Amino acid sequence: MEQVVIMDVTPRDGLQDAGWYVPLEEKAALIRGLVDAGVRSVEITSFVHPKWIPLLADGDRLVPLLRRLKGTWIALAPNERGVERAAAAGVSGVTLVASASESHNRANLNHSRTETLDILRRAAERARAAGLKVRGAVSTAFDCPFEGTVPIASVMAVVEAYLALGVDEIGIADTIGTANPSAVKERVRALNDACEGVPLSLHLHDRCGWGLENISAAYEYGVRRFEAALGSLGGCPYAPGAAGNLDTERLVSFFAEQGIDTGIEVDKLAAVRERLFTVLSHRLPAPE
């Protein structure tokens, strides 16, 4: 069977704006459950300043709880300080992020795109020095909530900057969930030509219901790495109208029905999701 890699982003993207706090021990239980189901790569937290993402302020304490688990632990880190915290906590790698559209980059990161890429250059150097895998993520790689359709040249400008940093993987995100299969093929084809062996991953939100069709389009053009979250949780707090992530269970089932191996047991994912949603239903506020 052919195999694809699914990175579950529930603990980071799924919980960053979930509305209610998931206690530290339940976050650890969530990740253990994902690993038990066969997920081998998890985006577990972000090392952003707590005042911006208060629901994920406990990342420094979460990562050490996972040291006996087999897996690849990725954390979002927006700058050098975030990388330093991620390395000290013990993650496997970091995701650096910049937006293809200028307005979303300013809303999400409070800097111009040029300023952000300079910050990320220093962050990548720090990550390399710490022995971390470095992923480069491109937000609004299709559409922007403020500018509409994003020119492919804007996406390529960020990708080329990442390639110059020597990243290990490039990820493009449909941040507001409005991409269609034609746009996916166009951008993946262009990135395949530019990336020269650097793996490409696809992060989809699903506002228009085309998520699985977009997965098929990307797979047809050689993408074998995808990101998803349990129960379609998640969304960008700085992108008005953003939809939730593509659902991990649906994605695993979609591939399984076509004889494509993910190594993940969908029945076990259901139990993990049910426990998480029970915790969220308790409506716990983030600790002070």
Secondary structure, 3 states (H helix, E strand, C coil): CEECEEEECHHHHHCCCCCCCCCHHHHHHHHHHHHHCCCCEEEEEECCCCCCCHHHCCHHHHHHHHCCCCCEEEEECCCHHHHHHHHHHCCCEEEEEEECCHHHHHHHHCCCHHHHHHHHHHHHHHHHHCCCEEEEEEECCCEECCCEECCHHHHHHHHHHHHHHCCCEEEEEECCCCCCHHHHHHHHHHHHHHHCCCCEEEEEECCCCCHHHHHHHHHHCCCCEEEEEHHHCCCCCCCCCCCCECEHHHHHHHHHHCCEECCCCHHHHHHHHHHHHHHHCCCCCCCC
